[in-house]
């Protein structure tokens, strides 16, 4: 698997954020309504958009996938799981922009 990711990433320039890596566990929590990673990601997105409800203006808004954005997600996952889950990140493409449709 690591060979696949190494080859893929070195050629594509994509950014991959995953809930965990290798033999690590990705935690689910009924109180969160999602896994910890998804909950953290949505919380950070909500903070950037101002709410989960997207009107015509918000749909046009883009959010750069910066080191700061990624750090917020990683920290939130660690907080939500009390340090039991640490997300994995592979190669950051500085040109990636998140867009809601």
C-alpha positions in Angstrom: 0.0 0.0 0.0 2.8 2.4 0.8 4.4 1.9 -2.6 1.1 2.7 -4.2 0.8 6.0 -2.3 4.4 6.9 -2.9 4.1 6.4 -6.6 0.7 8.1 -6.8 1.6 11.2 -4.8 5.0 11.8 -6.4 3.3 12.2 -9.8 -0.1 13.7 -9.0 0.5 16.5 -6.5 -2.8 15.8 -4.8 -3.4 16.2 -1.1 -4.7 13.2 0.8 -6.1 13.6 4.3 -7.2 10.4 5.9 -8.8 9.7 9.3 -5.9 7.5 10.3 -3.1 5.6 8.8 -1.9 2.0 8.6 -3.0 0.0 11.6 -4.3 3.0 13.5 -8.0 3.2 14.4 -10.5 5.8 13.1 -13.0 6.4 15.9 -16.8 6.6 15.5 -18.9 8.3 18.2 -22.7 8.3 18.4 -22.6 11.8 20.0 -20.7 13.2 16.9 -23.1 11.7 14.4 -20.0 10.9 12.2 -16.6 9.6 12.7 -14.2 12.0 14.5 -12.4 12.9 11.3 -15.6 13.8 9.4 -16.9 15.7 12.4 -13.7 17.7 12.7 -13.6 18.4 9.0 -17.2 19.6 9.0 -16.6 21.8 12.0 -13.6 23.5 10.4 -15.6 24.0 7.1 -18.5 25.4 9.1 -16.2 27.9 10.8 -15.0 29.0 7.3 -18.5 29.2 5.7 -20.2 30.5 8.8 -22.9 27.8 8.8 -23.8 24.5 7.3 -26.6 26.1 5.2 -25.2 27.3 1.9 -27.0 30.1 0.0 -26.2 31.1 -3.5 -23.4 33.4 -2.3 -21.7 30.8 -0.1 -21.8 28.2 -2.8 -19.5 30.6 -4.8 -17.0 30.8 -1.9 -13.8 28.9 -2.1 -11.6 27.9 0.8 -7.9 27.2 0.2 -6.6 23.9 1.6 -3.8 25.6 3.6 -1.5 24.3 6.3 -3.6 26.2 8.8 -6.9 24.6 7.6 -5.3 21.1 7.8 -3.8 21.9 11.3 -7.2 22.9 12.5 -8.7 19.6 11.3 -5.9 17.5 12.8 -6.1 19.3 16.2 -9.9 18.9 16.3 -9.6 15.2 15.7 -7.1 14.8 18.5 -9.3 16.8 20.8 -12.5 14.9 19.9 -10.7 11.5 20.5 -8.7 12.6 23.5 -5.5 11.8 21.6 -6.5 8.3 20.5 -6.8 9.1 16.8 -4.2 11.0 14.8 -5.1 11.7 11.1 -2.6 11.1 8.4 -1.6 13.6 5.7 0.3 12.9 2.6 1.9 15.7 0.5 0.1 19.0 0.5 -0.7 20.6 -2.9 -0.7 24.3 -2.1 -3.0 25.0 -5.1 -6.0 23.0 -3.8 -9.2 24.9 -3.1 -12.2 23.4 -1.5 -15.4 24.4 -3.2 -19.0 23.6 -2.0 -21.5 22.8 -4.8 
